């Protein structure tokens, strides 16, 4: 499923700035909102090697939130899906939007939400028709298949966008 809705049904969007989960320079500071949502943020300002950096950051969050180490194969698969989606969204920002600005990841008991902001003007979409045997062009198809929902947030009058995706928590 894909959409251009800024948020999935029933979601009110990001936490207020004070609950971003990070301080200046991208340092990770876990936070928890009153609704039990845990949030972390990573700034890519001046960073190189952003795809592995993003995966490592997401993996650390999954450990902090108890998704890893996984007790079952299903839990391990769910965590690997999150890491793959993070990689695909950050890679797309690198390839199509001058690189990512920030990774925002939030978790509650049922859903993990990943957002990658960039300065690009393009509209992410799975390639149609999907050509499984061809190299490249599979990123948003993978995101679409693994996620409960995904979409794009644009701020009127501002450059860039946030691409978000939501994955279900393991049972």
Secondary structure, DSSP 8 states (H G I E B T S, - for coil): -----SS-TT---S--GGGSSB-GGG-B--EE-TTS-EEEEEE-TT-SSHHHHHHHHHHHHHHHTT-SS-SSHHHHHHHHHHHHHHHHHHHHHHHHSSSEEEEEEEE-SSEEEEEEEES--------SS--TTSSS--HHHHHHHH-SEEEEE--TTSS-EEEEEEEE---
